[in-house]
Every structure is written in C-alpha cells, then in structure tokens.
C-alpha cells in the first residue's frame, strides 16, 4: 500500500517553485557572499586564468639537432687522437634526441678465432671435463669448444669461438675518456605548428641573425632565446654534475614549452627552455646505472682477413621534448562558460535554503512560508501551509 501511495503521489502531484522574500541580514549576507565567490571563480579562474573564452589546440612539432666540438686524447693504446663529431655522436641523427659519447671501453683488433673466455663462476675450469662443447648463455662472449685453456698465469677458463680477444669491461675509465665533452655545443632547431589556427613558428626567432647565431650560447638571463646550448650547462641547470654523469652516462631532457596566446601578436609566442635528468639516479639503488651500448667498426686487410674495433660507449642522451598549447578567442567556448557560470548561481539559492530550513531558529516558520500544499479545486479541496493535514 505504501508503494502504491508513493506511486500515486508521483503520478498525480506537481511541484512548482515558490518565491519567498526573507528579510534577514544573516541569510542575505550568506547569499551575497556565495554569489560573490561564484562570480570571482567564473571571472578570475575560468576566464582570466584558464582563458575559458578561447578555443585551444596542441602543438605539432619537428626537431633537428647539430652537435659541435673537438677534443684530444692521449693514451698508451691509442696514442694522441683527435675526436670530432663523427666519432662521438652516435648515430649521426636521431628522432628528437642525440647521443654524445663521453666515455668508452675499446677492444682493438678483434678477429674471429679461439680464445679463453672471461673468468666467472661458469667459465673457470681445471680440466676439459668442466667445459661443455657448444655451450653458451646470455652473458657468454662466444661458443665453448670443450677445451680448458690458460686465461693468465693463475687461472684457466673454457675456450670459446668468438671475436678475440674478448672485451673486458670490468673497469670503467675514471675520469671519463672525453672529459672535454662538457664544452661541446648542440644546436636545436625546432619548428612548431598549430593546425587548428594554421599558425607556425620556429625557435630561431625572426630577431636572430646569422652573426648572433654564430656567437651566442644559451643563458636563461642574458640569452634566453639562443638555440645553441653548452652540454655542461644543460646538465648543470638540471642540478647534476657533468663529470660524474659522463663516466657511466645518463639521459637528459631538454624541454621546449610553446604555450601561446594567439589573441596577442605573434612575436609574443616564444619558446621557453627547461632541463631535467630523465633517468633515475638513486644512490641507494645503483644496479645497472647510466646509459651505454656497443657498436663496432669493421676492417678487412689485404689478405681478406676481417677484423673489428669493438666500442662499449657510455654517454649522455639528450631527449628534446616539445609541448605546448595555443589559445584563441572563440564564441562557442565563451558562451558555454558564461552559461555554466550563470548555472552556478543556483548553488547560492541551494545553500541559503539549507541555512533557512535546517539551521536557523525559525526554520519551522520559514518552512511553512516556503511550502504550500494545494488540493485539486475541482474535488472541493482546500489549501494548507506546510502540512498535508
């Protein structure tokens, strides 16, 4: 019966708002304060801060880089040697990134043949029975032949078929092999496009001429729009030490922010640069730190014998990360946000009703004035205030 009565009331009753003017300083002040807060939110946050009157678009970007710098090393194995861009930038071009080698372990004149494996728990042997022909695991440098041969005067290891002599990377050069890489420079050329507004620009601004470009180095205070960066300064701006990072390598982020207000002149749309280290550097967890990989340069002598120089390169990869958003006035988002703001003014009415009907001492009196129950006139009903009885 209760459910039937509720359904009957839902089906045959109609609610309509009733305007009641309440003369109360307390309620009136609450109402105006709420309205003022909503007005401040709509104007201050939605329109001024978030620019709710604008249509927005995300940036489309392309990046090219060019590294410059030359350094000299002098070692017992290589002698005096000049290192230029072709030696330490690997590969010559990357997708929105560039790798600069700062440290290296070189294994010279490797040829395919038989030689002892590096000693470890699985390769140290005392007799050929300790070596399994054809065996190789993930960390092997070659395929075991089944022979046990001297590695040095004290240790024997299993013989392998491999590029010999095998690489020994147990000791990383410290300080870094290419210490002077700190003074190398990188030119970043960035073109951006906002397709919705057909607006394009590049980070080499119209005010930059060739003379300035040849001599400038980025500085956040004196040259904030110079697109040439010194590698050491990039690492320093991220709060890191270049010489420490150069030993085992790492990943740096060069961030370019293109947030543009296209309601202003195009000259105000300029890049903002920032820097941070992207790979994790946790002194409490230093398993497999840094960034490195291997590559080889191959040679063939007059007799047709192939040889190679194997390089395990440590270095810093610079990732160029471009992001940004452009905005321009448009009627549709403006009207939508104005309508949403006006709808929010209804919140003031709801809050004031809660105060009047549930919090004030005269809440029962106000409730009787706000709600009026009217029976069907055709049935000869009467009207009552605040109650059905």
Secondary structure, 3 states (H helix, E strand, C coil): CHHHHHHHHHHHCCCCCCCCCCCCHHHHHHHHHHHHHHHHHHHHHHHHHCCCCEEEEECEEEEEEEEECCEEEEECCCEEEEECHHHHECCCCCCCEEEEEEEEEEEEEEEEEEEECCCCCCCECCCHHHCCCCCCCCCCCEEEEEEEEECCCCCEEEEEEEEECCCCCCCCCCCCCCHHHHHCEEEEEEEEEECCCCEEEECCCCCCCHHHHHHCCCECCCECCCCEEEHHHHHHHCCCCHHHHHHHCEEEEEEEECCEECCCCHHHCCCEEEEEECCCCCCCCCCCCCCEEEEEEEEECCCCCEEEEEEEEEEEEEEEEEECEEEEECHHHHHHHHHHHHHHCHHHHHHHHHHHHHHCCCHHHHHHHHCEEECCHHHCCCEEECCCC
